[in-house]
């Protein structure tokens, strides 16, 4: 026709044109395809790093939908302590959060706490997953490891008895972590929920003193040991036996149980871990002037980073690279001075941290009325029969918490020694699964299949490069409000308040849902062949008769929950 123009004034002017009268569905363009997209959920970094195996992404998603009870119940499947972990867990789940590249990592621990707070006082019915069983399990120690193990076994229908040396349950969550970080009513509410599952608690029952280990072993079909680290390590300095040199755990225990304790005015707290931080911050609240001395630098301090920051903000000085070598007392046994030596850092030691080396001739003295040592704790395993294999640092167990004796299991600080509440919770649950398998004569599931714990680790972890940032707004992380510093050091009142509902919703919706499909419909909207459809009961279906393998759906998936494979 060349450049000739046609003016069409009515349908009669339309030139004769070939048209297809059949439907496009006869033309199965998918046969041209040499690549095939598919839905593949991948591991979000937060889920991979939760030591309790909690499904973080799913509970954030439930918060985002306003389903607070469902979110809380989801956590309770793996961890009976969301209110506690939401407050004290050093939140490894936030470490690799991909949101860190767009406004800061998602404040997961505050959202976990929100779910516990918003459901506070809600009395959920205990959930027995399986029918009642005849066998019983004796659990020694009511810390997070022991209680988590007892809870998981009770949910599986077992009769479970927890033997606890102290007059109250909770282990270090009660006697170590002070109220300004973890109020006791939160602890009590979560322990009550465990007990409501039929877990029997025998308090004031020290195994090895009030009842022998062998007696417990005879009474029960299996035993779990979760006795933690109760003994303070000694300083090894001259004068440590003076009356006013006290172990940190002992001081915290007395404060927690409201026992009488006479504190000096000027207190030197020795150590760089959580115990040292909590001792110093507690005695400050009781009117003393603490000062922390630590033999390495801030970088090597094992305490939770936020705790160090809060301690410094509260005005407590830290003498880094300082080691006490002698405590000088007067003839009445009272302390006068603490002699210290300055240190420098050498090559890394077995712990991976740089070894502190004393600088010759650098000795100096600090005036003090009291010294509190908090240089680490160790287990007290005197109750344990010699045929259970152990080392000075704890009981020897495999990846499931099994000792060398088939009916004895162990976990938490006394065995795996990871030193956090959430790790202890995870280890307690892992051992419960192993105990259940042992008692039922079932094969142990491979570690990777122990419910979600470890399972995710075999899946690909979604990285920042695999996220499609064009679909997300830059939104800043929401931080909690704290009591102003001058007031916070006047009492043991909890420092940080929880999120409001509006804050929780906003923060939860910042989650990218890395690798998991929240059904945003992007794949379906962008598919140029309309080959993707929603299917009742399942999320989406790709009709490969029409998919040409262009990969647009995969490229436009905001969170990498689709993949594509090349067909050979
Ligand atoms: P524990 O909590 O120590 O519990 C062991 C229980 O066993 C105790 O109740 C004990 O009385 C009982 N027991 C011991 N021997 C016997 C016996 N012979 N018979 C009967 N009962 C016995 N972790 C965090 O995640 N975040 C924090 O902020 C944090 N802060 C901490 C602050 C301090 C001061 C301390 C000391 C620890 C802190 N931790 C923190 C670490 C955390 O508390 C522990 O890692 C965790 O409690 C270990 O749990 P567990 O069950 O193994 O032992």
Boltz pocket constraint, residues with backbone or C-beta under 6 A from the ligand:
constraints:
  - pocket:
      binder: B
      contacts: [[A, 88], [A, 89], [A, 90], [A, 140], [A, 141], [A, 142], [A, 143], [A, 144], [A, 145], [A, 146], [A, 163], [A, 164], [A, 165], [A, 166], [A, 168], [A, 169], [A, 170], [A, 171], [A, 172], [A, 173], [A, 176], [A, 177], [A, 205], [A, 206], [A, 207], [A, 208], [A, 226], [A, 227], [A, 228], [A, 229], [A, 230], [A, 252], [A, 274], [A, 275], [A, 276], [A, 278], [A, 304], [A, 380], [A, 383], [A, 411], [A, 412], [A, 413], [A, 414], [A, 418], [A, 419], [A, 420], [A, 421], [A, 422], [A, 424]]
      max_distance: 6.0
